[in-house]
Each structure stands twice: as C-alpha cells, then as structure tokens.
Amino acid sequence: DLYQAFFGKSADGFLKKSLPYGILLMFKLVALLFATASCADCWTYSALQEKYTLIDFQQTASTTTTSAWDTLWDHSTQPCSGRWDGVRCNAHGYVSHLFLGGHNLNGKLFDKFFYFRDLEQIHLGNNFISNELPASIGSLSHLTTLDLSGNKFVGTIPASWGSLTNLQRLILRDNTELTGTVPEALELLDHIRFDIDGTQLEKTVVGQGGSSGNSG
C-alpha cells in the first residue's frame, strides 16, 4: 500500500514490534496523509515544470521579432491562464495543444517534449524552424496530430516516432531537406494519414496509412 511504498516493509516490521496497535494505527494514518500530500505536490511540480519547459522551448525556437514573446506569453502567469497565445490545456491543468503555426519561429525545435505527457496536438507549420526532428516527440503517447509543415527541417524521421500509436495525422509537407523513409510502425497504423509532399521522404509499406503522396 502507499504506507509501505513510502516507508518500506522493513520499517513496517520494526514499528509493529515496537509500538502498541493503537499508536501504530495512528502513525500509519499520519504517514498515509503525508505520502498523499507529497504525491499532490508532485502533480503541482509537474505543471510548473511544463511552464519552464515552454519557456525553454520559446528561447530555443526564438522569433524574428525579438519582443514578440513579451506579448504572446505572459511569464508572470501559468500557461493554462489563457494568457499564453497558442497554448491550450486539458481539464487537469496540463498542456494539451500547441497552436503556433505562422509565428515566425526561426530557431530549432528543442528535444524535451517528454515533459508534455498530455500533449495531443502540435501545430508548428509555416515557420522557419531548422535542424533535425526531435526524437522526444516519440514519447507523446496521447499525440493525435503533428503538423511541422513549411519549415526547414533536415535529416530523417526518428525511429522513436514509431511509438506514436495514437497519431492520426502527420503533416511534414514542404520540408525539402527531409529524407529517408517513414517508420514502418507508423505506416502500419490503420487510422493515420500522412502529408509528405514537398519532401524527399518515402513510404515503404504500399497502400498503408491512407496518405498523400510524395512529390520528391
């Protein structure tokens, strides 16, 4: 139970030998409440961690207008406050959607997406983001839509993206320097649709995924 998970079985045995039953029961109750409170603090910390991860994302992606983020994201508030442009949250207070298409992002995409465990949609199309596609996106088990079209990404699709079993739309069109093949695990998903026109990407499993073609 939570008590043993918090203190361990050895501590439990020692206390049973050393304390009367009534005191032992009271001690366990206090310990349980403390453990539960600690868990709640962990959830709060996780939401706070998302905030500072978003700020890190902002600094890495940058913009062509240096002062733009001063008005788009109010760092004195939380991301779910409605004062962070393009950020949407779920009922639990965690980031679920990023709508930052056409925001003049001109840096690179950081590789820390594993901090956004509830992220469902990423829309970063029509920017100027360069560098390679982040492997950490493959950890987003709730992700359904990923739009990175119209950027300057290079390299291949990370193998880790094959773990995106809930992905329904993968939009990478107009990234002319993307090469290689789509991970087979993604192609075999019945519900996924691809848009890889304007790239050098190729599919290897013919007829799977209901995707658009490749103009490369």
Buried (B, 14 or more C-beta within 10 A) or exposed (E): EBBBEBBEEEEBEEBEEEEEEEEBEEBBEEBBEBBEEEEEEEEEEBBEEBBEBBBEBBEBBBBEEEEBBEEBBBBEEBBBEEBBBBBBBBEEBBBBBBBBBEBBBBBBBBBBBBBBBBBBBBBBBBBBBBBBBBBBBBBBEBBBBBBBBBBBBBEBBBEBBBBBEBBBBBBBBBBBEBBEEBBEBBBEBEEBBBBBBBBBBEBEEEEBBEBEEBEE
